Amino acid sequence: MSKNVNIDWANLGFDYIKTDLRYISRWKDGKWDEGQLVEDNMLTISEASTALHYGQQCFEGLKAYRTKEGKIQLFRPDRNANRMIDTCRRILMPEVSVEKFIDACIQVVKANEHFVPPYETGATLYLRPFVIGVGSNIGVKPAPEYIFSVFCIPVGPYFKGGMVPVNFNISEYDRAAPYGTGAAKVGGNYAGSLYPHELAAKKGFADCVYLDPATHTKIEEVGAANFFGITKDNKFVTPKSPSILPSVTKYSLLHIAKEYLKMEVEERDVFIDNLDEFKEAGACGTAAVITPIGGIEYKDKLHVFHSETEVGPVTKELYNTLYGIQRGDVEAPEGWIVEVK
Ligand SMILES: Cc1ncc(COP(=O)(O)O)c(C=O)c1O
């Protein structure tokens, strides 16, 4: 590492820390500029920016991992780049090409290399790319200018004392409309989830499960993560719906379950009335990789899957394989790892 930073790696959480440099690129007159690394972590934008009034903005989240040998690698940044392209199209923002997105991430990681936690700590460097509509505009229409930026923060291992299952309840609120923006990573989806999350937390749940907005009979998301279940005959099952955010972790687990664990996999409806079909369940996403689901409260009854205190064996194996790939201990499928040199 080039510089020493005074960070207590063992006690990192998921909190903002100002790292040294961030990438910023501006779109004006139909094109993105070259982009540059800057020290200033403050943005000055017009009070009439569409990002502030009409939610014309989006974000991504991915991590850089340090391997046992001390190398640094990104996990499937092309998937995040392509998801951001899909999101930008949905809300009429200019696309950031896959190449520009990955180049920006690499520049930010390199410039903040000393913030990439050591392998042994289990901590990682979280990258937050985002696009916002700026410039002065008061009508409900796309912004005249945009900013694409990427910053990074070191974050702690999600499970400090090892993986622990947590419980969820069912939200009576929806996070997305049937043909709305559920599959896009726009901030409005998250603003709408704050209140349901608070209601769940007040009742002692880690977060809530969102059902499909049209019929309220099928599982869509678990907080800000995708759902998966392991059926009693050992199939990996995850919901399919146009209003779910296509999770990079979920699609990676589908591949791992099939190709590494030799399981059958299914992307299909998961009915809330049929939780009994699963022997294990989990929530998956970049932050935790997998959060084992102890139980889901439905109709005033807690449905427990494997156990409220122990992680199921299939969940554990999925986690170990994916986390192993991400930090370079398990051989990755072709194209999943981008080394930061
Ligand atoms: C609503 C929602 N679902 C699922 C996920 C998991 O997606 P990923 O695995 O790409 O982090 C996230 C996190 O990005 C999310 O915000």
Ligand as a Chemical Component Dictionary entry (heavy atoms), coordinates in Angstrom:
data_LIG
# 
_chem_comp.id                   LIG 
_chem_comp.type                 NON-POLYMER 
_chem_comp.pdbx_formal_charge   0 
_chem_comp.three_letter_code    LIG 
# 
loop_
_chem_comp_atom.comp_id 
_chem_comp_atom.atom_id 
_chem_comp_atom.alt_atom_id 
_chem_comp_atom.type_symbol 
_chem_comp_atom.charge 
_chem_comp_atom.model_Cartn_x 
_chem_comp_atom.model_Cartn_y 
_chem_comp_atom.model_Cartn_z 
_chem_comp_atom.pdbx_ordinal 
LIG C1 C1 C 0 -33.794 -3.252 -4.081 1  
LIG C2 C2 C 0 -32.551 -4.068 -4.221 2  
LIG N1 N1 N 0 -32.650 -5.365 -4.548 3  
LIG C3 C3 C 0 -31.562 -6.138 -4.694 4  
LIG C4 C4 C 0 -30.288 -5.645 -4.506 5  
LIG C5 C5 C 0 -29.089 -6.517 -4.672 6  
LIG O1 O1 O 0 -28.454 -6.215 -5.869 7  
LIG P1 P1 P 0 -26.898 -6.501 -6.052 8  
LIG O2 O2 O 0 -26.715 -7.949 -5.858 9  
LIG O3 O3 O 0 -26.633 -6.095 -7.463 10 
LIG O4 O4 O 0 -26.194 -5.680 -5.046 11 
LIG C6 C6 C 0 -30.127 -4.300 -4.159 12 
LIG C7 C7 C 0 -28.791 -3.726 -3.956 13 
LIG O5 O5 O 0 -28.232 -3.182 -4.889 14 
LIG C8 C8 C 0 -31.266 -3.492 -4.021 15 
LIG O6 O6 O 0 -31.152 -2.199 -3.689 16 
# 
loop_
_chem_comp_bond.comp_id 
_chem_comp_bond.atom_id_1 
_chem_comp_bond.atom_id_2 
_chem_comp_bond.value_order 
_chem_comp_bond.pdbx_ordinal 
LIG C1 C2 SING 1  
LIG C2 N1 SING 2  
LIG C2 C8 DOUB 3  
LIG N1 C3 DOUB 4  
LIG C3 C4 SING 5  
LIG C4 C5 SING 6  
LIG C4 C6 DOUB 7  
LIG C5 O1 SING 8  
LIG O1 P1 SING 9  
LIG P1 O2 DOUB 10 
LIG P1 O3 SING 11 
LIG P1 O4 SING 12 
LIG C6 C7 SING 13 
LIG C6 C8 SING 14 
LIG C7 O5 DOUB 15 
LIG C8 O6 SING 16 
# 
